[in-house]
Amino acid sequence: MARELMMLSQAMMAALFVCCLYQGFYTLLTLVKKPHYPAPACQRRYAVLICARNEQAVLPQLLESIRAQDYPGGADVYVAADNCTDATAAVARAGGATCFERFDREHIGKGYALDYLLHRIWALGRRYDGYFVFDADNLLQPDFLRQMDAAFGPECPIVTGYRNSKNYRGWIAGGYALCFIREARYLNAARMMLGTSCTVTGTGFLVSEQILREAGGWPWHLLCEDFQFSAEQILAGRRIGYCANAEFFDEQPETLAASIPQRMRWCKGFMQVLTRYGFSMARGALRGNFACADVLLCNMPMILFSALSLIFAAASSLLAGHPAALLGTVAAMAAGSYLSLLGMGALACATEWKHIHASAGQKVLSCFTFPLYMATYLPIALAACFAKVGWTPVRHTVQMDLGQLKARGRKTA
C-alpha cells in the first residue's frame, strides 16, 4: 500500500511539473516577443456595466475615470445597485450613470446582477456593439476604452485588459497583485501571440452584444461565473483576446481573514467549472482544440495537486514505518515550492516594476512573501472540497483616484 501511495504522489508531482513546464514556455515567449494591436477604430458604441453592492465609498472614483476616457463619444454607464443598504444608487446617479436598484435575497451574486442589468437596458430598446464590465472598486487609465477597442472585433469578440492593483501593500494584497500581473504579462500576452484564447478574470473585460443576446443575458451563475463564461466561449469556438495596453486597477483584500472567503469561493467555483466542463474540455483538446488544452494546462488546480502529492507521500512514509523520511519529504517539497514561487514572483515584479505603484521596499518584500501567500491556498483549496460555500460581498474602502495613485507611485518609487 505504501508503494502505491508513493506512486500516486509521484503522479501528482509529474502532472504539476508538466503544467509548470508549459507555463515556463509562455514565460520565455513573452520575454522575447510582444503582441501587436491594430489602430483603434473608435467608431463603435459601447456601454459600461457596473454591479455594486454597498460601494458608495469607491464608486465615485471609478465613474470619474470613465468620464475621463479619451474615447470619442465616451460610453453609456449603467449601474446595478444590488441589494444596497447605503447611498450607492444616489452616488451612481450623481456621477452621471443610469442606475437600476435590485432587491433579491434569493439570487445572490454578480452573475444575477449582470443579467438583471442587461435586461433592464434591453427593455429600453438600446443597442450597443459591446459591453464593458467593471467592479465598483476599479480605476481606468484614460486610454483604456480606446486601447480595448483596438483589440476588439470579429476575431476577438471578447477582450480582457491588463489588471493591476491600486493597493500594493502587505503580503496578502501584494500576493493578489503579483498573481494578476503575472497572469496578464506571462499568460495572456503569450496566448495572444500564439493565437489562442485567454480567460476572463472577473472584471475589466469587453464582450460583444451579439454574444450576450444569443445567450439571453448573463446565464452564468456558478461561484466563478467568469471562468464558467470563459469555458463556454472557448468550447463554442470563440476567442477571448487580451490587450496589454489597456491598464486598469482594482482593490485587493489586505488581511488573511478578508481574503479567505473570496478565495474559498474561487476554489469552489473552479471545481464546479471543471466538474461541469472538464470532460468537454479534455475531449476538445484531444480533437486538436489548442484553447481547450491550454485552459486545462494553465488552469488545472495545481495547488490541489501539490496538496494531494504531499498527503500521499506522507501516508506512504508512515505506512512504510519511516516517519523520519516524512520530514525530509515535506522539507524538500516546501523548499522547492518556495524557491519556484519566489522566482515567479520576482520575475513578474522585475519586468513590471514601472507598473507597480509602491515603494521599492514593498516591491522587493512582496517577492519573498509571494510564496507564503500562495501556500495559504493549500488549506483553502482543501477546505473548499468539503465546505458549503456561497457568494459573500468583498468590502472595498480604498478611496483613491487615478491622480492620487500615480502620485503615490512617483513618491515611493
TATAWO-V448061 format. One record per helix or strand. SS is the DSSP state (2 for helix, 1 for strand). FROM is the first residue (numbers start at 1). TO is the last residue. If there is no record, write none. Layout:
SS	FROM	TO
SS	FROM	TO
This chain:
2	2	32
1	46	52
2	59	67
1	76	82
2	88	94
1	98	102
2	110	123
1	130	135
1	139	140
2	144	151
1	158	165
2	170	194
1	205	208
2	209	215
2	225	235
1	240	250
2	256	286
2	290	299
2	302	319
2	323	351
2	353	355
2	360	386
2	402	412
